[in-house]
Each structure stands twice: as structure tokens, then as C-alpha cells.
């Protein structure tokens, strides 16, 4: 059976079998056999391919691992769990965004802790100048959903005020090429680090 996961990785990353073969030091025909015939390579080659694509070995060859290895791989996919956003170390946010190569997406109501972080804003500017697309979606301060969140958190009018502060703080970034700062009118149950705006009503400011 063909290895569709390996084939998909090659297509998604724009990597030819020859380039992968050179990286893991095997013949290009060997790569073709891994894909077309579903051959399972030696452990060292599996590890090299997984490291090349920055994915887990079990994702490409799940059948090659024994039960203990599969369990360990599954557990390793979750690095840390935090009960609240404020519990996430600031360095974790920086590490996440520093690794971005193509796009950074932020969907929040205010995300004021990011807007007030000069280091993060400098990082966003640097990423944008290097060609990374940065999209920041903040809640519309006039939205009833923002007001409802304020009531739910017991801070009432403070919530729209926090959004307005974030808007003002982000304005210098919005002037940089590759950075978009917009408003959305949607219900958020969670703030996320990257999201699509397909179902949101957004407006520039």
C-alpha cells in the first residue's frame, strides 16, 4: 500500500524525492519505493526523514512502531497543558511565533498582554519584514459579544476598553507591510494563535 503521508509531506513542502534522498543519504529510487510500494525503511532512515520534515516518526510510519513506542509517541505530542492563558510562560509565546516561517495568525478579543509586550511587537515587525504574513484579529469594541465577555468576567465596560487599548497599541504595526490588524464580530470561546477569518465579519481600522 502506498505511503500517502510521506507523499503528502513531499508535496506540501515542495520537496522532490531526489532532495529527500540526498538529505537522508539514500538513493532516490529508495524514496520512490518507500512511497509507491509502502516499504518501511530502517529505523535510522525513518528518524532522518522525520527530522527532515520536523514531524514525528509515528506519523509517517505508524505500523513500524511497537505498542510501547506508539504510546510514547502519542504522549509526546502534548508538551504542556495550562489551565489558564495567564499561566502560559511568556517565553512560550515568543518561541511559538519565532518558529513561524509563513504566517502568524492571532484571534482574540483584546489580547492586551501581547499588545503591551514590546518584545513580541518587535518580533512581529521583524517577521513581517522577512516576508511572514502577520494577521491580528481583535474584537470590535462595539460588538455585543465583547460586552457579554466583560459581563461574564465581571469587568463589564473594562472589556471594550481593553480592546480599544489594544487597537491603539497595535496601530504602528498596522502600517508595516505584511501586517494586517482588523476587527471581528464573532463569538469566541477560546483565543487562538492562528485562525481563519472566512466566517468572520472583519473591518480595517
N, C-alpha and C positions, 0 to 999 in steps of 0.2 A: 504494500500500500504506500503511495507517495507521501512524503512528509510535507504536508501543506503548510505547516507552521514555519518550517525553515524556508520554504519557497516564498511565503508571505513576507518574512523578515527581509529577504533579499530585495524584493520588490519595493517594500516600504522605505528601506534605507537607500535604495538606488545602488546596491552593491552587486557586482557581477560574480558569478561562480569563480571566475579566474582571480578576482581580487580577494575573495574569501580564502581561496586555496593558497594564495601567496601569504596571507596573514597567518594561517594556521599550519603552513608548511606541508601541504599535501598536494597531490595532483588535481587539476581542475576536473578530471573525469571522476575522481573520487567524490567530489562535491556533488556532481550530477547523480551518482549512484545513491548518495545519501538522500537526495531529493526525489528522484524519479522512482527508484526501487525501494525507498524507505529503509535503506541499510542503516544499521546502528553503528556509529564509529566507536573507536576505542575511547576509554574514559578520558585520556589526556586530550584527545581531539574534541570531545564533547565539551570539556571545560574551556578549551581555547575558543571554540565557536561561541559559547555562551558569554564569555568575557568580551569577545569582539563586539557582540551586539548589546552588551550590558543587560542581559536577561538571565533568568535562572535556567540552569541546565534542564530541570524538570519540565519547563515549558516546551522545549523543543523535542525532548526525548523522554516523555513521562514513563514509557514502558521499560526504559533502560535501568530505572532505579528500583531497589528492593523496597519493601514496605516501610522499613525504618528510615530510609533515605527520603522517601516521598513525604513521610510525616514531618521530618526535619525541614524539608524544603517548604512545605506548607506553612509551618510555624515561622520560618524565616521571612515570609512575605510581609508580616506585620512587625515593624521595628519597634514602635512605641504607641501606646494608647494614652490619650489625655482626656480627662472628664470634662474639661472646660478649655475654651480657646485661650484664656488668660494663663493657663497652666503650661502652654507650649513655650519652650525657651525661645528667646528672640533669635538666637543663633540658628535655630531650626528653620525659621522663615528665610533667613539670609541664605542658608545652604540650599534650600529648595529653589529659590529664584536664581542663585548663582549658576545652577546647573542648566538653566533654560538655554536652549540653542535656537529655537524658532519662535516661540510665543510665550508670553506671560499673561494670564487672564485672572482677574480678581473680581469677584461678585460679592458685594457686601451692602449693608445699609449705610454705614459710615466708615468702618474700618479705621477709626481715628488713630488707633495705636500705630498703624502703618503710616498714615499721613503725617504723623508727628515725628516719625523716625527719619532723621536726616540721612542716616547711612543707607536705609532702604531706598529713599528717593534718589540718592546719588547712584545707587545700583541700577534702578530702573532707567535713569537717564543714560548711564553707560551702556546698558544692554540695548536700548533703543538706538543709540549711536552706532552700535556694532551690527545693527540690522535685525535685532529681535523685535517682534511686534508686541507692544505692551498695551493691553486693554484693561481699563479700570472702570467698573460699573458701580456707581453709588446710588443709593435710594433717592428718589425725588422727595425733597423735604416737605412738599405739599401733598404727598401721597397719603391716603388714609391708612395704608399698611404700615408706613413708618410711624404714624401716630399710634396705631394699635400696638406696635412693638414697644413704644415708650410706655404705654399704659401697662402692658404685660410685665415690663421690667421694673415698674414702679418709679419711673423717672419722667413720665408724662412729656411735657414740652422740651425736656432736655434732649430727647432723641432727635427731633428735627434740627435742633441747634447743633448737635454733634455732626449731623450730615452737612449743614451749612459750613461749619468749620473745616470739614474735610474738603469740601468743594473749593474753598478759598485757598487752603494749603496746597492742593494739587494744581492750581491754575498755572504756575510756572512750568510744571511738567507738561501740561497740555499743549504748550507752544513748541515742544520738541517733536521733530519728525519721528514717526513710528509709534507715538504715544497717543492714545485716544482716552479721554476721560469723559464719560457720559452718565446720564441719569436713567434709572429704570423704574417702572411702576409694576412691581410684581411681588408676590408673597414669598418671603424667604424663611424657610425653616432652619436652614444652615447657611452660613457664609462659606463660600468655596474659593479655592485658589485658582481655578480655571473653569470657565463655563461658557456655553454658547448663548448668544443673545437672540436666537431665532424666534423664541416665543415671548420676547420682552418688548415693551414699548420704550424706546430709548430716545433721548434728545441730547444734542450737544449743548454745552454751555461755555 
